[in-house]
Amino acid sequence: MTVAIEVANRSGAEVDEEAAKELARSVLAAEGISEGELGISFVSPAEIRELKREHLGADEATDVLAFPLDGREELPPGVPRQLGDAVLCPQVVGDAWRQPLVHALLHLLGYGHGAEMEAKEGAYS
């Protein structure tokens, strides 16, 4: 089995969806994740601002948000791993979308901010 990646682009901007999928698969493989489901959404500044306000209590646009589900938790046999969703705003990240996507993916896998996450971001971006 592989990691199924669903991409949605509601941003109004042109994005390289295949490159985002390829980067996500590469990071997940390097982290030992060979199967599961992942969502990647590209959204407008207004939508990411609303999501950040709703979920984090900060009323501002941001580059990326992560909404983890299963992460690396043990799952019963036959239950597909739901990694969660990475939500990016192309109007905020511009062409530098790779590092924010890697950042969100690492959060989905349970990493918190700090030296280990920064090192992995540098290696994978």
Helices and strands as residue ranges (DSSP letters): E 3-9, H 17-30, E 36-42, H 45-56, E 64-68, E 82-88, H 90-93, H 98-108, H 115-124
